[in-house]
Amino acid sequence: MIDNATFDELEPKIPAQRDTVYTAWREALSTLSDEPATLREALPTPADSRRMRDIQVACAPITPLMLRDNAAAIAANHVLIADIAGIPVGFVLASISEKHSPLFVQVVAVVSEAQRRGIGLQLLSAAAELEPHRDIALATQKTNLAAHAMDKRFAESIGASIHRVNLGVYPDKLLGIPRGQGYRVWGIKRG
């Protein structure tokens, strides 16, 4: 059972065809119900680290991390996981900094089988509720028009405005982006 396994037992197998945890999860995604997603805070356990890793693999260009690295990210940040009928379908990773004031949304990931259900917006809203008095900073690749459209809808949904921020205003690490990959930084100013 995945919930009681250790980091070593759950570390992905390569090639992916040999990874029974991943293939079972992908099969479960093919039969998703129509019920709404529920969100929960991730825990730095092997099971939640693996759930996060599988979503990272399914949502390119997100870089998949080793399970212990995901556990460290969960422990140090706000990470919420979206499930549909107990099947993980997405997550959001957001962080705060002592030196910089906004909430940094580093990753919003929803697997293709669960997209167009409002889960990305649900994840963004829940992350924003964790830090209700902070403005929000995030980055999208210039070519990812769907992500930027979701960011605009999110800003509108909380009665905020979204504006472009120059690269370098915030450290790339806090935004969760690598330089030279065509990212634009956005700020969401809350009332």
Sequence and secondary structure as in RCSB ss.txt:
>XXXX:A:sequence
MIDNATFDELEPKIPAQRDTVYTAWREALSTLSDEPATLREALPTPADSRRMRDIQVACAPITPLMLRDNAAAIA
ANHVLIADIAGIPVGFVLASISEKHSPLFVQVVAVVSEAQRRGIGLQLLSAAAELEPHRDIALATQKTNLAAHAM
DKRFAESIGASIHRVNLGVYPDKLLGIPRGQGYRVWGIKRG
>XXXX:A:secstr
 GGG  HHHHS  SSGGG HHHHHHHHHHTT  SS  EEEE  SSHHHHHHHHHHHHHSTTS    HHHHHHHHH
HSEEEEEEETTEEEEEEEEE  SSS SEEEEEEEE GGG SSSHHHHHHHHHHHHSTTS EEEEEETT HHHHHH
HHHHHHHTT EEEEE TTSS HHHHT  TTS EEEEEEE  
